[in-house]
Amino acid sequence: MSKKSRTRSKVRLSRALGVALTPKAARLMEKRPYAPGEHGRTRRKTDSDYAVRLREKQRLRAQYGLREKQLQIVFSEARRSAGLTGENLVELLEQRLDALVVRAGFARTTAQARQLVVHRHILVDGKIVDRPSFRVQPGQTIGVKSRSEDLEIFQVAAAGGHAEVLPVVPGYLEVQLDKLQAKLVRRPKREEVPITCEVQLVVEYYSGR
């Protein structure tokens, strides 16, 4: 699939799910805030409970760029942990390295963050980590490899070039953007995580299978 086709696919998915997955999708959705297709402007019939839960699960998956199996694994862990399963789920997902690279402002999208990690540009506590799913622990520091700092993508990031398309840095991160460094100071709390999702519906989706 070409880059243009992938972009078009992301925009279409964003409109279908009602959540912007890329900056371009966000701009387009401001102009056309309805689902794609000939019936996009018309109000849908009332969805079944299953359809509502499925859509919410798809929303969560899309915002973190996960495969179904990946989300199922994290959900199982969240259910085994103490506390509310839905909140645990989001908090665990938010500790993924690729998610935190975006929150810190090093990348514009999760897909871009994942690419930076896989291409071995990102450090955790000074060591290269090339797994986007790596779970960063409170107290650990995220940075950019010194040999990569001069790349245009990181120069733009260090200058705050992604600020206009990203949410405000959440309270669980301390970021020195000019130095391309960020620290996870504590575990994220659901209410701070800048995603659009009714997590209880995701819990109900998996619990009802």
C-alpha positions as CSV (number, residue, x, y, z in Angstrom):
1,M,0.0,0.0,0.0
2,S,1.4,3.4,-1.0
3,K,1.8,6.3,1.5
4,K,-1.1,8.1,-0.1
5,S,-3.3,5.1,0.1
6,R,-2.4,4.6,3.8
7,T,-3.2,8.2,4.5
8,R,-6.5,8.0,2.8
9,S,-7.3,4.8,4.7
10,K,-6.5,6.4,8.0
11,V,-8.7,9.4,7.2
12,R,-11.6,7.1,6.3
13,L,-11.2,5.1,9.4
14,S,-11.0,8.3,11.5
15,R,-14.3,9.4,10.1
16,A,-15.9,6.0,10.6
17,L,-14.9,5.9,14.2
18,G,-15.5,9.5,15.0
19,V,-11.9,10.1,16.3
20,A,-9.0,11.7,14.5
21,L,-6.1,9.3,14.1
22,T,-3.8,11.7,12.3
23,P,-3.4,15.5,12.0
24,K,-4.7,15.4,8.5
25,A,-7.8,13.4,9.6
26,A,-8.4,16.1,12.3
27,R,-8.4,18.9,9.7
28,L,-10.7,17.0,7.4
29,M,-13.1,16.1,10.2
30,E,-13.5,19.7,11.1
31,K,-14.8,20.3,7.6
32,R,-16.8,17.0,7.3
33,P,-17.8,15.8,10.8
34,Y,-19.7,12.8,9.6
35,A,-19.0,9.2,8.6
36,P,-17.8,8.5,5.0
37,G,-20.1,7.1,2.3
38,E,-23.3,8.2,0.8
39,H,-25.2,7.8,4.1
40,G,-22.6,9.6,6.2
41,R,-24.7,12.8,6.6
42,T,-27.8,10.9,7.7
43,R,-28.2,9.8,11.3
44,R,-27.8,6.1,11.9
45,K,-30.5,3.9,13.2
46,T,-30.0,3.0,16.8
47,D,-27.1,0.5,17.0
48,S,-27.4,-2.7,18.9
49,D,-25.6,-2.9,22.2
50,Y,-23.1,-5.2,20.6
51,A,-22.4,-2.8,17.8
52,V,-21.8,0.1,20.2
53,R,-19.4,-2.0,22.3
54,L,-17.6,-3.2,19.2
55,R,-17.2,0.3,17.8
56,E,-15.7,1.5,21.1
57,K,-13.2,-1.4,21.1
58,Q,-12.3,-0.5,17.6
59,R,-11.8,3.1,18.6
60,L,-9.4,2.1,21.4
61,R,-7.5,-0.2,19.1
62,A,-7.1,2.4,16.4
63,Q,-5.9,5.1,18.7
64,Y,-3.0,2.9,19.9
65,G,-2.5,1.2,16.5
66,L,-2.9,-2.3,17.9
67,R,-3.8,-5.6,16.4
68,E,-6.7,-7.4,18.0
69,K,-4.5,-10.0,19.6
70,Q,-2.3,-7.3,21.2
71,L,-5.3,-5.6,22.8
72,Q,-6.7,-8.9,24.1
73,I,-3.4,-9.7,25.8
74,V,-3.3,-6.3,27.6
75,F,-7.0,-6.6,28.5
76,S,-6.4,-10.0,30.1
77,E,-3.6,-8.4,32.2
78,A,-5.8,-5.5,33.1
79,R,-8.6,-7.9,34.3
80,R,-6.1,-9.7,36.5
81,S,-4.9,-6.5,38.1
82,A,-6.4,-4.9,41.2
83,G,-8.8,-2.0,40.5
84,L,-11.2,-1.2,37.6
85,T,-10.4,-3.2,34.5
86,G,-11.2,-0.4,32.1
87,E,-9.0,2.1,33.8
88,N,-6.2,-0.5,34.2
89,L,-6.5,-1.2,30.4
90,V,-5.9,2.4,29.4
91,E,-3.2,2.9,31.9
92,L,-1.3,-0.1,30.7
93,L,-1.6,0.9,27.1
94,E,-0.4,4.4,27.8
95,Q,2.8,3.0,29.2
96,R,3.7,1.6,25.8
97,L,6.9,3.2,24.5
98,D,5.3,4.3,21.2
99,A,2.4,6.0,23.0
100,L,4.8,8.0,25.3
101,V,7.0,9.0,22.3
102,V,3.9,10.7,20.9
103,R,2.8,12.2,24.3
104,A,6.3,13.7,24.8
105,G,6.1,15.4,21.4
106,F,8.8,13.5,19.7
107,A,6.4,12.3,17.0
108,R,3.2,13.5,15.4
109,T,1.3,10.1,15.3
110,T,1.5,6.7,16.9
111,A,2.5,5.2,13.5
112,Q,5.4,7.6,13.2
113,A,6.4,6.9,16.8
114,R,6.4,3.2,16.2
115,Q,8.7,3.7,13.2
116,L,11.1,5.7,15.2
117,V,11.3,3.0,17.8
118,V,11.7,0.1,15.4
119,H,14.4,2.0,13.5
120,R,16.4,2.2,16.8
121,H,16.3,6.0,17.3
122,I,14.8,5.8,20.8
123,L,16.4,5.2,24.2
124,V,15.0,4.1,27.5
125,D,17.4,4.9,30.4
126,G,20.2,5.4,27.9
127,K,19.7,2.0,26.1
128,I,18.2,1.5,22.6
129,V,14.8,-0.1,22.8
130,D,13.3,-1.2,19.4
131,R,10.0,-2.7,20.6
132,P,7.0,-0.2,20.4
133,S,5.2,-2.3,23.0
134,F,7.9,-2.0,25.6
135,R,6.3,-0.9,28.8
136,V,8.0,2.1,30.4
137,Q,8.0,2.1,34.2
138,P,7.7,5.1,36.4
139,G,11.1,6.7,36.9
140,Q,12.4,5.7,33.5
141,T,13.7,8.2,31.0
142,I,13.0,8.3,27.3
143,G,15.4,10.0,24.9
144,V,16.7,10.1,21.4
145,K,20.0,8.5,20.3
146,S,22.7,11.2,20.0
147,R,23.5,10.2,16.4
148,S,19.8,10.6,15.5
149,E,19.3,14.0,17.1
150,D,20.3,15.9,13.9
151,L,17.7,14.2,11.8
152,E,15.1,16.6,10.5
153,I,12.2,14.8,12.3
154,F,13.8,15.3,15.7
155,Q,14.9,18.9,14.9
156,V,11.3,19.7,14.2
157,A,10.2,18.0,17.4
158,A,12.8,19.7,19.5
159,A,11.6,23.1,18.2
160,G,8.1,22.3,19.3
161,G,6.9,21.7,15.7
162,H,4.3,19.1,16.7
163,A,2.7,21.1,19.4
164,E,-0.2,22.4,17.3
165,V,-1.4,18.9,16.5
166,L,-0.8,17.1,19.8
167,P,-2.6,17.4,23.1
168,V,-1.0,19.2,26.1
169,V,1.7,17.0,27.7
170,P,-0.1,15.0,30.5
171,G,0.9,15.3,34.1
172,Y,2.5,11.9,34.3
173,L,5.3,13.0,32.0
174,E,8.1,15.5,32.5
175,V,9.4,16.6,29.2
176,Q,12.5,18.6,28.1
177,L,11.6,18.9,24.5
178,D,14.7,21.0,23.5
179,K,16.8,18.1,24.9
180,L,14.5,15.4,23.4
181,Q,14.1,13.9,26.8
182,A,11.1,12.8,28.8
183,K,10.5,11.0,32.1
184,L,7.5,8.9,33.2
185,V,7.2,10.3,36.7
186,R,4.3,8.0,37.7
187,R,1.7,5.6,36.3
188,P,-0.9,7.4,34.1
189,K,-4.4,7.9,35.4
190,R,-7.3,7.2,33.0
191,E,-8.7,10.7,33.3
192,E,-5.4,12.3,32.2
193,V,-4.9,10.1,29.1
194,P,-5.8,12.0,26.0
195,I,-7.8,9.4,24.1
196,T,-11.5,9.2,23.2
197,C,-13.0,6.0,24.6
198,E,-15.8,4.8,26.9
199,V,-13.6,2.1,28.4
200,Q,-16.4,0.4,30.3
201,L,-17.9,-0.5,26.9
202,V,-14.7,-2.2,25.9
203,V,-14.7,-4.2,29.1
204,E,-18.3,-5.2,28.4
205,Y,-17.4,-6.2,24.8
206,Y,-14.6,-8.6,25.9
207,S,-16.6,-9.8,29.0
208,G,-19.6,-10.8,26.8
209,R,-17.6,-12.9,24.3
